[in-house]
Amino acid sequence: MITTELEIKYSGYFDREREQAEKMRRMAQLRLDEDLPYGEMLSLSVEARQKLRAIRPTTLAQASRVSGVSPNDLQNLLIEIEKRRRVAATT
């Protein structure tokens, strides 16, 4: 009974938490090429470029845990990766 009440009362919160967990699962699966030219990705902050270049994370989830890499940097990194994949596919 109490569990049902809590689920109803906090359903929006629980839904957001489930979505966040799913997003993190997908991020963990997104592999980053080891030779990504972070220094050339001008859409990333200077700090993010420096740290990503030094640390070389292998997944987007690892990149998200790097100090100094903001959510905005992660979004821009995704855009940069997708842009590079499209260019590679056309050549």
C-alpha positions as CSV (number, residue, x, y, z in Angstrom):
1,M,0.0,0.0,0.0
2,I,2.7,2.5,1.0
3,T,4.8,1.6,-2.0
4,T,1.9,2.2,-4.3
5,E,1.2,5.6,-2.7
6,L,4.9,6.6,-3.0
7,E,5.0,5.5,-6.6
8,I,2.0,7.6,-7.4
9,K,3.0,10.6,-5.3
10,Y,6.6,10.7,-6.7
11,S,6.1,9.2,-10.1
12,G,7.5,12.2,-11.9
13,Y,10.6,12.1,-9.8
14,F,11.0,8.4,-10.3
15,D,10.5,8.7,-14.1
16,R,13.3,11.4,-14.3
17,E,15.6,9.1,-12.2
18,R,14.9,6.2,-14.5
19,E,15.6,8.3,-17.5
20,Q,18.8,9.5,-16.0
21,A,19.9,6.0,-15.3
22,E,19.1,4.9,-18.8
23,K,21.0,7.9,-20.2
24,M,24.1,6.9,-18.1
25,R,23.8,3.3,-19.4
26,R,23.8,4.5,-23.0
27,M,26.7,6.9,-22.3
28,A,28.7,4.0,-20.8
29,Q,28.3,2.1,-24.1
30,L,29.4,5.0,-26.3
31,R,33.1,4.3,-27.1
32,L,35.4,7.2,-27.8
33,D,38.2,6.8,-30.4
34,E,41.6,6.9,-28.7
35,D,42.9,9.3,-31.3
36,L,40.1,12.0,-31.0
37,P,41.7,15.4,-31.6
38,Y,40.3,17.1,-28.6
39,G,42.6,20.1,-29.1
40,E,40.8,20.8,-32.4
41,M,37.3,20.7,-30.9
42,L,36.8,24.4,-30.4
43,S,33.2,23.9,-29.2
44,L,34.7,22.4,-26.0
45,S,36.0,24.7,-23.2
46,V,39.7,25.1,-23.0
47,E,39.8,23.2,-19.7
48,A,37.8,20.3,-21.2
49,R,40.1,20.1,-24.2
50,Q,43.2,20.0,-22.0
51,K,41.8,17.4,-19.6
52,L,40.3,15.2,-22.2
53,R,43.5,15.3,-24.3
54,A,45.6,14.3,-21.1
55,I,43.2,11.7,-19.7
56,R,41.9,10.1,-23.0
57,P,38.7,8.6,-21.7
58,T,37.5,5.5,-23.5
59,T,33.8,6.1,-23.1
60,L,31.5,9.1,-22.8
61,A,30.6,8.1,-19.3
62,Q,34.3,8.3,-18.3
63,A,34.5,11.7,-20.0
64,S,31.5,12.8,-17.9
65,R,33.4,12.1,-14.7
66,V,36.5,14.2,-15.7
67,S,36.7,17.2,-13.5
68,G,36.3,20.4,-15.5
69,V,34.2,18.7,-18.3
70,S,30.7,20.3,-18.1
71,P,27.4,18.9,-19.3
72,N,27.7,21.4,-22.1
73,D,31.1,20.1,-23.0
74,L,29.7,16.6,-23.2
75,Q,26.9,17.7,-25.5
76,N,29.4,19.5,-27.7
77,L,31.6,16.4,-27.7
78,L,28.7,14.3,-28.9
79,I,28.0,16.8,-31.7
80,E,31.7,16.8,-32.7
81,I,31.9,13.0,-32.8
82,E,28.7,12.7,-34.9
83,K,30.0,15.4,-37.3
84,R,33.3,13.5,-37.7
85,R,31.5,10.2,-38.3
86,R,29.3,11.8,-41.0
87,V,32.3,13.2,-42.7
88,A,34.1,9.9,-42.5
89,A,31.1,8.1,-44.0
90,T,31.0,10.4,-47.0
91,T,34.7,10.0,-47.9
